[in-house]
């Protein structure tokens, strides 16, 4: 049975907090669901009371879409089960799971699906928004790997979406946003993945480095995901920081990174072989 929280209840303030601390909204009711029936009941209550609805998966959205003022929050955070079928290469994931939950479960079998780069991010929001991460070069976006979903619609109906059942709905869910219903279960295709070589490398900022980086990124192998941030140190010195993750064996990663190091000496080199789970934290 679900737990309901109202203003003044113990746990209410914790339940309404989201990742972005600047978001300070106070819903009239928070329903912490345990299963699909709880979700359907919460939707029915919101419809009867004409309440605005927000759905909380991981609560990581920077705009604070997981919470609303004066409305009803459908909180899925207690629905975080992950079931992995290593033979079929599939994972079934409840709507309140985070990428930390999913990565830990799949990596126990040497498998992974493209996800975000922050383990506390919710699986639901990232998937429904498209989803980009370090496996993008090899396996595409998160939504490209979504093969099925179970959801509760605004009418309270429980619906399956697969290639063979409601395929148009599955097409819409794959990056089309969260307006088709409350997704209670996602099913993903999985891929073999061992350790990765990842970390942060700092270089002195220069136009030469930016030109080199542009060329390097354009020719990077699919196994390599890199992102560049230009900023200043407390001293005022400009720095080019490269966040890198090579999703392949050490021996394949070494010549790729050596190409950068041979041209520009790093100010700091944090590259190391890590488990995928560790790298995602």
N, C-alpha and C positions, 0 to 999 in steps of 0.2 A: 504493500500500500504506500502511496506517495506521502511525502511530508509537506505540509504547507506552512509558510512563514508569512507573517504580517508585520508591519512596523511595530516595534516594541518587543517582538519575540526574540528570545535568545537565538543567536545565529543569523538573524535577519541581516545585520550589517555586513557580516562576512560573506553572506550569500549574494549580496547585491554588488560587491566589489568586482571590478574587472581589471584586466591587465593595465589599461591606461588609467593611472591614478587621478587624472584630471576629470574623468567622467564620474559625476556624483548624482546618480538618479535614484529615485525612491519609488519602486513599484508598489502597487496596492497589495499584491499577492505574488509570492514566489512558490511555485509548485515543483518540488524536487521529485522527479519521476523515477520509478523503478522498472517500468516496462511499457509496452505499447498501449496497454489499456489505460494507464495513468495519463499518457500523452493525449489520448482521445478524450478522456474525461476533462482534462484541463482545457482543451480546445472548445469542448461543448460549453464549459462554464464561461469562458471568455466570450463566446458567441451570445450566450443568454444574457450576460451582463453588459454587452457592448463594450468590452475592454480591449484596449490595444494589446497586442501580443508581441513579446520578444522571445527569441529562442536562444538559450545559452548552451553552447557546446563546450569549447575551451575558454570562452570569455576573453579571447586574445585580440579581437578586432579593435583597431585603434580608434574607430569612431564610436565604440561602445554600443554596437548594435545588439549585444547580448542582454541589455537591460533597458527599461523604459520608465518614464515617470507616470505614476498613477495607473499603470496597466498591470498585466499579468505576465510573469516570466515563467516560461517552461524550461526548467533547469534539468539538463540531461547529464549533469556531471557524475551522478551515481550510476549511470548506464555506460560503463567503460570496458566491458568485456571484449577481449580479442581472441578469436578462434582461428588457428592456422592449420591448413591442410597442406602439408609439404608435398604430398603425392600429386595433388591437382595443381599446386602452386597458386593457392588462393587463401585469402584472409577475410574473415567476416568480422566487422568492427562496429561496435555500438556507437551511437551518435555523441556520447559524452567523452569518448576516449581522446587522449592527446597523442601526438606523434611519438612521445616517449613511450607510451603504452604499446603502440603498434610496432615501433622499431625494436623494442626489447623482445617482444613475442616472436617477430619474424626472424630476427637475427639469431635466435636460439636454434634455428634450422638453416642458418646460412642464407637467408632470403631477405628481400627488401622490396618496397615499392616506393616510387618517387614521392617524397614528402617535403615538408618545410625544413628550414635550417635552425629552428628553435624548438626544442623538444616539448615545451609547455604549450605550444600552439595546438588548438583543437583540430582533429581530423576533419570534422564536418565543415567548418567554415572555410578552411583552406581548399578542400576538395570542390565545394560548391562554387568557389570563386576562381577555380582553375588550378592553382597550386604550382609553385615553381621551387625547385630545390637543386641539390648538387647532382642528382641523377638525371637531370633534364636532357643532357646530351645523348645519353644512352637509351633512355626509355620514355622521354617526353615529359609532359606535365602530369600532375597527380590525376587530373580528370581523364587523361588518356588511358589510365589504368583502372578506371572504375568500370566494372563489368556488371554490377547489379546493385540495387538499393531497395530497401523497404521503407515506406513512409506513411505518415498519417496526414490526410488532406484536411483542408479547412472545414469540410463537411463531417470529419471524423472517420472517414473511410480508410481502411488499411489497404495499401496498394503495393504491388511488386512492380519493379521496373528492371527488365533485362532485355537482351537482344531479341528474345522471343516473346516477351510479354510487356506490353506498353513501351515499345522501343523509342517512340517519340519523347516519352517522358524521360527515359534514360538519357537521350540526346540532350534534353534541356538541363538535366541535373549536372551534366558534365561541363561545369564551368558557367552555367547560366544563372547562378545566384541562388538564394534560399527562399524563393517565393512560390515554390510548387507544393510545399507541405513541410512537415517536420520529418526529416530523415532519421529513422531510428536505428537502421543498420546499413552499412556500406559493405560491398564485396569488391576486393581488389585483386588484380593479377599481380603475382610476385615474380621476382627475378633473383637469380643467384648473385650473391655479393659477399665477398670476404672482407678483409681489412682495407682501409683506405690510407692515403698519405695526405694529411691535411694540416692546416695551421695558417697563421698570419705572418706575412713577410713585409717588413717596412723598408722602403727605399727613400733616398733623398729625392725630393721633387725636382723635376726638370722637364723642359719641353722634349728633350731627347728621350727621356724615359716614357713620357706619354705617347710619343710617336712609336717607340718600340713596343709598348704595351698594346697599342691598337693593332699592330701587325701580328704580334704574338697571339693575341686573343682570336684574331681572325683565322689563324691556322692551327688553333689548339685541337687536339684530338677529342673525340666525343667523351672520353673518360674524364676529362678535366673540366671542372667548373671553377671559374674565377670571377671575382668582383673587386672593383677598385674604388677606394675612398681616398680623396685628397683632403687633408686637414692640416692644422698647425699644432705643433707641440706647445707646451706651456712656455717654452723659451721663445716662441714665435716662429721657429723654423718650419717651413712647409715640408710635409711628408706625404708620400704616396704609399698607402697601405693596401696590400693585395691579400684578399681572403681566398684561399685556394683549397681545393679538394680533388685529388686524383683518385677516382673510383676503380682502381686496378692494382696489380701487383707492384711491389717496390721496384723491381728491375725495369718495369715499363715507365714508372714515374720519374726515375732518376735522370734520364737524358732530357726529359721535358723541362724539369726545374733547373737543370744545369745550364740550359740555354739562357735562362734569365740571369743566373748567378755569374755566368762568364762575362756578361756585358755590364752588369751593375752589381756592385757589392752591397749586400743587404745591411741596413742599419740594425735590423733584428730579424732573426730567422727562426720562426716557431714551427717549421714543418717537421712532422714526425709521423711514423706509422701508428695508426690508432684503429680501434674497432669503430665500426660505423656508428654504433650507439654512443660511444664516447665523443666522436667527432660532432655529433648532432647536438650535444648539450650546450 
